[in-house]
């Protein structure tokens, strides 16, 4: 099992520190060692065309994906459900 953390900001002037802190604290509590994948892309860009699409292609059954909040994955419930499927 691998544990990946997807950290996304919309612009290069934004900081990933808060997202990393929250994910790191959770991972520490669960005893996970994490690989961080950082992405700078608008949530309006299709998730398949962001680093998230590439990341999900590499994940295997049983792997864990952590995000600081669901809005880092997608802008709509429909997109989140598409990602989960």
C-alpha positions as CSV (number, residue, x, y, z in Angstrom):
1,X,0.0,0.0,0.0
2,X,1.3,3.4,-0.9
3,X,-0.1,6.7,0.5
4,X,-0.1,9.7,-1.7
5,X,-1.1,13.2,-0.7
6,X,-2.4,15.5,-3.5
7,X,-1.8,19.1,-2.7
8,X,-3.2,21.7,-5.2
9,X,-3.1,25.4,-5.3
10,X,-4.7,27.5,-8.1
11,X,-1.8,30.0,-8.6
12,X,1.9,30.0,-7.9
13,X,1.4,32.8,-5.5
14,X,-0.6,30.6,-3.1
15,X,1.1,28.5,-0.4
16,X,0.8,24.8,0.1
17,X,1.9,24.9,3.7
18,X,-1.6,24.8,5.3
19,X,-2.7,21.8,3.2
20,X,0.6,20.0,3.9
21,X,0.3,20.6,7.6
22,X,-3.2,19.2,7.9
23,X,-2.5,16.1,5.8
24,X,0.8,15.6,7.6
25,X,-0.9,15.6,11.0
26,X,-3.5,13.1,9.9
27,X,-0.9,10.8,8.3
28,X,1.2,10.9,11.5
29,X,-1.8,10.0,13.5
30,X,-2.5,7.0,11.2
31,X,1.2,6.0,11.0
32,X,1.3,6.6,7.2
33,X,4.4,7.6,5.3
34,X,3.3,9.9,2.5
35,X,4.5,10.9,-0.9
36,X,3.4,14.5,-1.7
37,X,2.3,15.4,-5.1
38,X,2.0,19.2,-5.5
39,X,0.1,20.8,-8.3
40,X,-0.5,24.3,-9.4
41,X,-3.7,24.3,-11.6
42,X,-7.1,25.9,-11.6
43,X,-9.9,23.7,-10.4
44,X,-11.6,24.7,-13.6
45,X,-9.1,22.7,-15.5
46,X,-10.3,19.1,-16.1
47,X,-8.9,16.8,-13.4
48,X,-7.6,14.4,-16.0
49,X,-5.4,17.2,-17.4
50,X,-4.0,18.1,-14.0
51,X,-1.4,16.3,-12.0
52,X,-4.3,14.5,-10.3
53,X,-5.1,12.5,-13.5
54,X,-1.5,11.4,-13.8
55,X,-1.4,10.5,-10.1
56,X,-4.5,8.4,-10.2
57,X,-3.3,6.4,-13.2
58,X,-0.3,5.2,-11.1
59,X,-2.3,4.2,-8.1
60,X,-3.2,0.6,-7.4
61,X,-6.1,-1.1,-5.5
62,X,-5.5,-0.6,-1.8
63,X,-3.5,2.6,-2.2
64,X,-4.6,5.7,-0.2
65,X,-5.1,9.2,-1.5
66,X,-5.1,12.0,1.0
67,X,-6.3,15.6,0.3
68,X,-6.6,18.5,2.7
69,X,-10.2,19.0,1.6
70,X,-12.4,17.7,-1.2
71,X,-12.3,21.0,-3.1
72,X,-8.7,20.3,-3.9
73,X,-9.9,17.4,-6.0
74,X,-12.7,19.1,-8.0
75,X,-15.2,21.9,-8.1
76,X,-18.4,19.9,-8.3
77,X,-19.9,16.8,-6.7
78,X,-20.2,15.3,-10.2
79,X,-16.5,15.6,-10.8
80,X,-15.7,14.1,-7.4
81,X,-17.9,11.1,-8.1
82,X,-16.2,10.7,-11.5
83,X,-12.8,10.7,-9.8
84,X,-14.0,8.1,-7.3
85,X,-15.3,5.8,-9.9
